[in-house]
Amino acid sequence: MSRFFTSPREKVGAAADLDTAASGFSRRNLLGGALAGVALATAASSGAATAAVPARKQGSRSMANEPFNQVDTVKIGLIGLGNRGMGMLGSWVSVPGAQVVAVCDIRGDRATRAADRVANAGKPRPREYGGSDASFQKMLDTEELDLVYIATPWEFHHAQGKAALKAGAHVGVELPIATELDELWDLVDTSEQTRKHLFLMENCSYGRNELAMLKMAHDGVFGEITSGHGGYLHDLRSLLFNDGYYTDDWRRIWHTKSVASFYPMHGLAPIAAAMDINRGDRLTTLTATASAPRGLADYRERFVPRDHRSWKEEYINGDLVTCMISTANGRMIRAEHNVSQPRPYSRINTIEGSRGIFEDYVGADATGARVYAEPIHSGDTWRGASALRAEYDHWLWKDLEGPAAGGGHGGMDYILQWRIVQQMRTGQVPDIDVYDSAAWCAPVPLSVASIEKGGRPVEVPDFTRGEWKKLRLGLDSVRTAMPAVV
Ligand SMILES: NC(=O)c1ccc[n+]([C@@H]2O[C@H](COP(=O)([O-])OP(=O)(O)OC[C@H]3O[C@@H](n4cnc5c(N)ncnc54)[C@H](O)[C@@H]3O)[C@@H](O)[C@H]2O)c1
C-alpha cells in the first residue's frame, strides 16, 4: 500500500519541505501536481467574483497554531439548556478536570434543573442565570470562565459567541457558529483580537468511522484524494412539528425564512478534514441547488391538526439543498442537507481518490461502511470497512471507548468534550479552530447567495487570510494523556 506519511507528526514535518517524497506520492504531487491544473481551470471558468478578504484588524494576528492557555481545571459556563445543552451536561460534569460553574437559560427553570443535575452528581452546585435575554451577558460579566458552551437556537450564536470571547473565555458553539458571512468574519476577527479560541462543537468529526477515514486518507490508502461527499440527511419532520421539542418552534421557523443549506457541517467537516482544508488546501467556490419545498407541508397536511399555529406558516426551504464546493487544489466536495423528507439517517461520509473509495451508511458490516482500495482489494467487490477501521482506529477511540460509551451519539459527544478539556488542561492547540469553523459554516450564507443567483458559483472567503497554505495538525492528532486531577 502506498503511504504518504506514516504519522501526523511526520506529515507536518514534511510540510516544511514539499519536495519530501514518501513512498508512492510526494507531498509536491499532492499539493502542487496534476490537481493544481484542474484548480486553475475551475477558478477561471467558475465566473464567481473573488470573495473580498477584509484587512486584519490592527494589532491582531492569526489564531492558527495558537495553543490554549493552560489551566488545571476548566471552569465552564453553559448557555442554552434545551435538548442539546442538557444532553451535553452529563459529560461536562464527568470529564476529568472539567467543572460546570454556571448555567444559563432564558427560561430560569431550565437553569435550575441543570444546576440540580450537577449537584445530584455530587459536584459543587453551579450558579444559575436565567429569566431574560440578558441573563447570558450577566453570567459572562459575573463569572470567570475558561470555556463557554453555547447550545441556543442558531439566531443567537453569533452575538453570544462574540460576547463570550469579549468576556475572555474560549467558546464552543453548537452548529452553526453564525448564519451570515459578516458574522463569520466578525467571529474570526474577535477571536484574533481577544486571543481566545472559538470553535464549532462538531461532534461528528469525532465519529469512529470519520476519524479512521481521516487517518486512512492521510496515510494514502485512497491514493490522491480527489472528491468527497457528506451531508446531514435526517428526517426531522416529527420533531419539527412536536410541540415543545424545539423551543418556540425555532428550527421549523427557519424553513419559512430562507432557501439555504442550514446544517451541512456534520457531513462536510470530516471530508474537509480528510482534505486538509485550511491546512494545505481551502474551499474556493460553492454552487448550490435546492429541490422544491414539499416535505414539511405534506407532513403537516397528513399529521397536524388544522387549528395548529403551524398552519399560518409557509415552508420555502428546498427539501434537498446540495452544495458543490471546489477547493484550491482542484478537489470537489458535495455537501447535502435534507431534514424534510422520509428517509433513514445518513451523513454520507464518502471519500474518493486515485486508488480507492470509502463509503459510509451502506451497512456493509458492523462499521456500517464499505471500502475498496488498491492494491489491497481487487475484483470489483466492495469490502466491509472493519479490517481497515481497526488498523486505522484513532487513538482517541482506542483510549476512550469505555467512558465514551456513556456519552451521546454513540460516544462521539464525550470524545469531543474530553478532547477540548484535555487540550485546555495541557495547553495544546485545538483540533478545530475559528477558521475551520467559519469555513464549514460558510455554506449556510453562501448557499443562499448561490441559489439567489440561479445556481451560479460564489466564492468562499479565505478566512485564514493566507494561512491555509501551511500544513498543520488538526483532528489527525498525536496521542497525549489527560493530566491527573489533584
Ligand atoms: N451537535 C449536535 O449533534 C447537535 C444536536 C442537537 C442540536 N444541536 C444544536 O444545538 C443547538 C440547540 O438545539 P436544541 O435542539 O437544544 O434546541 P432547544 O430548543 O431544545 O434548546 C434551546 C435552548 O436555548 C434557550 N434559549 C433561547 N434563547 C436563549 C437566550 N437568548 N439565552 C439563553 N438561552 C436561550 C431555550 O430556552 C432552550 O432551552 C442548535 O444550534 C442545534 O443545531 C447540535
The ligand as an ORCA input file, in Angstrom:
! r2SCAN-3c Opt
* xyz 0 1
  N     -24.083     18.689     17.529
  C     -25.208     18.007     17.613
  O     -25.229     16.784     17.462
  C     -26.482     18.733     17.914
  C     -27.640     18.028     18.228
  C     -28.795     18.747     18.523
  C     -28.786     20.129     18.479
  N     -27.641     20.772     18.145
  C     -27.590     22.242     18.128
  O     -27.789     22.714     19.461
  C     -28.442     23.974     19.438
  C     -29.678     23.938     20.323
  O     -30.599     22.996     19.809
  P     -31.665     22.282     20.751
  O     -32.210     21.130     19.999
  O     -31.092     22.037     22.094
  O     -32.782     23.414     20.880
  P     -33.782     23.633     22.115
  O     -34.876     24.470     21.615
  O     -34.120     22.314     22.734
  O     -32.898     24.424     23.183
  C     -32.547     25.766     23.034
  C     -32.459     26.366     24.436
  O     -31.937     27.686     24.331
  C     -32.671     28.515     25.225
  N     -32.558     29.907     24.789
  C     -33.171     30.510     23.755
  N     -32.768     31.792     23.662
  C     -31.881     31.999     24.662
  C     -31.136     33.116     25.095
  N     -31.205     34.290     24.435
  N     -30.327     32.968     26.163
  C     -30.251     31.799     26.826
  N     -30.942     30.708     26.458
  C     -31.749     30.801     25.393
  C     -34.083     27.968     25.161
  O     -34.855     28.350     26.278
  C     -33.811     26.471     25.120
  O     -33.742     25.911     26.412
  C     -28.715     24.264     17.973
  O     -27.677     25.030     17.459
  C     -28.698     22.901     17.322
  O     -28.379     22.966     15.966
  C     -26.495     20.100     17.877
*
